[in-house]
Amino acid sequence: MTYMKGKTDEELIDHIRDHSLPAFNELYDRYWNPLLAKAADRLKNREDAEEVLQELFVNLWRRRERLVLQFTFRTYIYAALKYEILRQVAKSQIRRNEVALEDNSLMEFLSLDESFFSVEIKELQVQIEQEINKLPEKCRLIFRMSRNEGMSAKEIADNLNLSTRTVENQIGKALKILKGSLKSFIFLF
């Protein structure tokens, strides 16, 4: 199991698509506590927060074969948590009869597919693309080769006749710039 600890989230997702329970357990262990803290803060109830997280991870396992990440797994899981919390709040309102059961808009909300929520993700994608386009040319090229084409630093270095260290520095520079420029874009709540 410890061999999974050194893998990136995205590598673990690839293993999960192939039904790897150790990879799933590793992601679960990495994200349970931070997600629980976020959910408990929003719901003001630890038991409800744990229920939301259980549902979130069960759904992740159920959708493992068709899971496609447009961004990082971290972005995906926090966005998914947001909508699980919204569903939980809506369900508890129904249980407390604060919302009429005949309220079709609420029932439609509860049954919506994830595609409904893709507007926020698309907005984020547009902003990320704009920020990537602002990167210096060499930095932008290396970053795109790394992220869009999935090339390793060595492959990029060989392709562009650069040192691996230069490529790693450029990727790090791009990530630092993007992190700084996107922190004002609140997409996790």
N, C-alpha and C positions, 0 to 999 in steps of 0.2 A: 504494500500500500504506500510506503514512503516514496516509491519512485514517482508517484503522481504529484507529490508536493512540489517538485521542481518544474512542473509544467505550467504554461500560461493558461489563463481561463479559456482562451480560444482553442488551445490544444486539448484541454479537457472536454470542451463541447464536442470536438471531433470524435473523441473516444466515447462520449455519451451517446452520440448518434449510432455508434456500433454496439450499444447496450452495455457499456462498461459501468458496472456498479461502483468500483473503486474510484473512477473519475467523478461520478455523480457525488459520492460521499465526500470527496475532496472539495468540490465546489460548495456543497452543503456546509462543510466545516468552515470554509473561508468566509462565507457570507451570512451564516445564521446569526451570529451576535450583532454585527452592524445593522442588519435588516430588522432584527428584533428590536433593537434600540429605536430605530426610526419608526417602526410600526407602533411600538408602545407609546412613543411620544405623541403620535398622531391620534391614536385610539384611546389613550389614557387608561388602558386596561391591558395588563400583560397577558391574560388568558386569551382575550380577543386577538391580540397581536400574534400569539403563538398559533392560533387557529388560522389566521391569515397566512402566516409563513408556511404552515403545513400544506395549505391549499396551493400556495404558490409553487412549492417544490414538487408536489404531486403533479400539478399541471405541467411543470417543466419536464418531468420524466415522461408523462403521457405524450408530449409534443416533441420529444427528443429527435425523432427521425426527420421531422419536417422543420426543425428549428433553423432559421437562417438569420444570422446576425449582420445587420448593416453597420453597426458600430461595435463598441466593446461589449463584452458580456456584462460588465458592471453597469453600463448605461441601460442595457436591456433589463437586467434584474431589478434595478431601482424603478424604472418606468413600470414594469409589471407589478411591483409592489404597490405603487401608487394606485393602480386600478383595482388591485385586490382589496386595498383599504376602502376605496370608494364602494366596491360591491358589498363589503362587510358593513359599512355604515348604512347603505340602502337596506340590506337585509334586517339589520337591527331596528331600523325605523319601521319596517313592516311588522316585525314582531311586537313592537310597542304600539302598534296601531297609530303611529304618527302620520303615516301616509296611507291613504285609502288603497285597498287592494285593487280597486278598479282603475287606478292611475296607470293608464297604458304607457305613458312616457317613462315611468320608472321601470315597469316591467320590460319595456324594450331595452332600456339601458342595461338591465341585468343580463339580458340575453345577447347583447351585442358581441360580435366577434372582435378580435384584437385589431382588425383592419380599421375599425372606427377611430381608434386612437392614433392611427398613423399620421394624422395631421401634425401633431406635435413633433413626431420623429422627423417628418419631412422638413418642418421648419428648422429643426436643429441641423439636418443634413445640408440645407441651403446655407446656413450660417457657417458651418464647418467648411464647405466648399469655398465660400467667399474668403474665409481666413486663410485657407491653403493657397488660394490664388495670390494672396498678398505676400507670401513667403518669397525670399530671394530665389532667383531662378534655379541655381544649383541645389539649394536646400529643398525646393519644391519638387524637383525632378527625383531626387533621392527618396524623399518622403513618399511620393506616389508609387515609385517602384517597390518600396518596402510594404506599404499598406494596400495599395490597389492590386499590385501584381503578386504580392506575397513572396517577394524575393528576400533572401537573407542578406545580411550586410556583406558577406563574402561574395555572393553572386553579383550584387550591385557594384562592389569594388572591382571585380574582374571585368564586368561589363563596361564600366566607365573609366577603367584604368586609374583607379584611385586606391589608396590604402584602406583597409578595413576600418581602421581607427577613424579616418576622415569621414567615412560613411556613417559610422556610429555617432560621431560628433554632430553631423548634420541632422540625423534623425532625432537626436536628443535636443538639438536647437529647435527643430520644428515642433516637437512636442511641448517644449517649454513655451514657445511663442503661442501655440494654439491653446494651451492650458490657460495662459494669462489672458488671452483675448476672448476666450469663451466663458470665463468664470462669471461674467455678468449675465450670461444666458441661463436663467434658472429653469431647468427642465426636470428637476427631481422633486419639486414641490413648490 
